[in-house]
Every structure is written in C-alpha cells, then in structure tokens.
Amino acid sequence: MTDRDRHNRQGRIIALVIAGTGLAWIAAMLAGEALGWSQRTRAFFDLAAIAGFGTAIWMIYGLWRARQQNKD
C-alpha cells in the first residue's frame, strides 16, 4: 500500500468519525427529548460529542503532518 493510499484511507476513517459522532449526538438528543432525560444527562452527551469532534480534529492534524512529511 502506498503512502497516498494510506492517507486516503485515513481520510475516510476521519470522515466516518465525524459523521458517526454527529449522528450519535443527534440520536442522543432525540432520545433525551423522548425519554425526558435531565439537562445534566443531555450535557454529558454534548461533552461526549465535543470529545468526538476534538478527536477528529486531532486525527486531521496528524494526517496533515503525515502528508507534509511525504512532500519531500
């Protein structure tokens, strides 16, 4: 597998992390509304979504650094 293929695969994984985090957050908010969860419980899922998006940003940075190193 070439570096380009590896980077493309990593990019797809990052896209799945972002989409999965967004969908999980929406599902948690809908479930919280339907089940009458407290604001504290809903805030927990908000923080979990922020952590997921933060992880995605960290992964994007790592991918960007890997691509910069392979430019030479």
C-alpha positions in Angstrom: 0.0 0.0 0.0 1.4 3.4 -1.0 1.5 6.4 1.2 -1.2 8.0 -0.9 -3.5 5.0 -0.4 -2.8 5.1 3.3 -3.6 8.8 3.5 -6.8 8.4 1.6 -7.8 5.5 3.9 -7.1 7.6 6.9 -9.1 10.5 5.5 -12.1 8.2 5.0 -11.8 7.0 8.6 -11.7 10.6 9.8 -14.9 11.3 7.8 -16.6 8.3 9.4 -15.6 9.5 12.9 -17.1 12.9 12.1 -20.3 11.5 10.7 -20.6 8.9 13.4 -20.2 11.5 16.1 -22.7 13.8 14.6 -25.3 11.0 14.1 -24.7 9.7 17.7 -25.2 13.2 19.1 -28.4 13.7 17.2 -29.7 10.3 18.3 -28.8 11.1 21.9 -30.6 14.4 21.8 -33.7 12.9 20.2 -33.7 10.1 22.8 -33.2 12.6 25.6 -36.2 14.6 24.4 -38.4 11.5 24.0 -37.3 9.9 27.3 -37.3 13.1 29.4 -33.7 13.0 30.4 -32.4 15.7 32.6 -30.3 18.6 31.3 -27.3 17.1 33.1 -27.6 13.9 31.2 -28.0 15.7 27.9 -25.0 17.9 28.7 -23.0 14.7 29.2 -23.8 13.7 25.6 -22.9 17.2 24.4 -19.5 16.8 26.0 -19.1 13.4 24.5 -19.8 14.9 21.1 -17.3 17.6 21.6 -14.7 15.0 22.6 -15.5 13.1 19.4 -15.1 16.1 17.2 -11.9 17.0 19.1 -10.6 13.6 18.3 -11.4 14.1 14.7 -9.6 17.4 14.6 -6.5 15.7 16.2 -6.7 13.0 13.6 -6.9 15.6 10.8 -3.8 17.3 12.2 -1.9 14.0 12.3 -2.9 13.3 8.7 -1.9 16.8 7.6 1.5 16.3 9.3 2.0 12.9 7.6 1.2 14.5 4.2 3.7 17.3 4.9 6.5 14.9 5.7 5.9 13.0 2.5 6.1 16.0 0.2 9.9 15.9 0.2 
